């Protein structure tokens, strides 16, 4: 691999995910009481970028078991159903994500119950003004680089999962967090070894545009993580699809131009234990139908106990592949120059209320 600078310490941050989650379980606490279970008719999660992906994770892992609907929103204007019975989970590491701040403000005006996860900024100030329960994220120690939010997904997700568990919306949430931490530590040991599977996969797909397919909601969320990390860490294009939907549309597009796609596209199939049996059968068909139009086809199988462990296991694997691709290309994986950093990223951990 080519020598590359890692100016933000992204590799260390990625490999620290199990400890990040364990620390979040121990130390990230809510500033005030959450609303009662019977006061919540629906849950709206606000977030963009890494925080938006955490919303998708919550929907994939906790959503199927929750007694109320959970909706993820990534835009400026929230859905019209928001009212006093809505628990609005607003997630922004900086506190200044414009979409989250705008949507949260509309929700507060509508009387919704705000629950914020942030390090301060405008969202922190809004939460203080509304006396809303908040989890304030720690800042990097003086003199150390600020880790991008995409490497802080554990700190962003764990407080919400804990809160859902406490509210009775996701019973057993803490146990699933513990299982995920255990699996991430095991996978980290594997991928930290010389000649590991992630390094081999990165070498195999280097120079191509990876097309990442996942099965069902969980697999689809894992695939979007792979795409985002390859885009941001390796500064390379990547594309995603979700089974069964691609079987009903996208696969038809491989009927022509195979001589072109074989030169530029590789296919990565993300498998997990939560797949419906019919989707598992479709994966075999997808591999057969795509064989002649892809540069190469690879399968990554999730490990771990439970949906949270399997989703984070797949995501972690993709994070490491993206880092290895960046190293091969001689690219600094941390900075993303086309994504403007928040001007308030260095704001105090608690912003003063207006």
KAPE-V864564 format. One record per helix or strand of 3 or more residues. SS is the DSSP state (~ for helix, > for strand). FROM is the first residue (numbers start at 1). TO is the last residue. If there is no record, write none. Layout:
BEGIN
[[SS,FROM,TO] [SS,FROM,TO]]
END
This chain:
BEGIN
[[~,10,15] [~,17,27] [~,37,39] [>,42,46] [~,50,61] [~,63,65] [>,69,73] [>,86,92] [~,98,109] [>,113,118] [~,121,129] [>,133,136] [~,149,151] [~,153,167] [~,173,191] [~,197,205] [>,209,215] [~,216,233] [>,238,243] [~,245,248] [~,250,255] [~,258,264] [>,265,271] [~,277,293] [>,297,301] [~,307,329]]
END
